[in-house]
Amino acid sequence: MPINKYELDFNTTGDRIFKIIINDANTTLAPDDVSDVMDIVVDRNCFAASTGDLTDRKAARLVTTTVLELPAA
C-alpha cells in the first residue's frame, strides 16, 4: 500500500532550511497549487522556526513510499 507525503522546504532569515511534512498527501494537487500554499505560508508567517522567519520557497516534493507487510510468523 503506497504512502504519500509532501515535503515542503523553505529558506529562513537565519540562512537555514525549514521543512514541513504533510502526511496522507492529496496526490491530485497541481504543482501550482502547492506553490500557492507555500507562498501563503511565507506571507502569513504561519510557523515559528528556531532559525528565523520563513523568507521564500526552496523546494517541494511528493514522496511515495510502498510498504509491504510481511507475516510475523
C-alpha positions, 0 to 999 in steps of 0.5 A: 500500500503506497504512502504519500507525503509532501515535503515542503522546504523553505529558506529562513532569515537565519540562512537555514532550511525549514521543512514541513511534512504533510502526511496522507498527501492529496496526490491530485494537487497541481504543482501550482497549487502547492506553490500557492500554499507555500507562498501563503505560508511565507506571507502569513508567517504561519510557523515559528522556526528556531532559525528565523522567519520563513523568507521564500520557497526552496523546494517541494516534493511528493514522496511515495513510499510502498510498504509491504507487510510481511507475516510475523510468523 
